[in-house]
């Protein structure tokens, strides 16, 4: 049962990471619209936690957003929304926490990074 449980845990981690990747994709579209408007003002993004039902808004400047997006395994979530089973909090700010995926979830997140290592052209 150990190997089966490991596979089930890995599949669950991948599923949760895919939920977060979906929200990251939405946030990338929000950022593109913000860039078109110009400036580095604050914009509302969607919490990138693993919950399919969470639609919390997180206000970030484009500079903060770019800082987080520099690593394909990092996501921003509402404080308290981190899933400690598949990620760890690596930064804390009053309005958001930055979490980093590792293991299978980290691989899924990094492979699905729309920036493919280039934070400028996306």
ABEGO torsion letter per residue (X at the ends): XAAAAAAAAAAAAAAAAAAAAAAAAAAAAAAAAAAAAEEABBBBBBBABABAABABBBBBBAAAAAAAAABAABBBBBBGABBAAABBBABBBAABBBBBBBEAAAAAAAAABAAGGBAABX
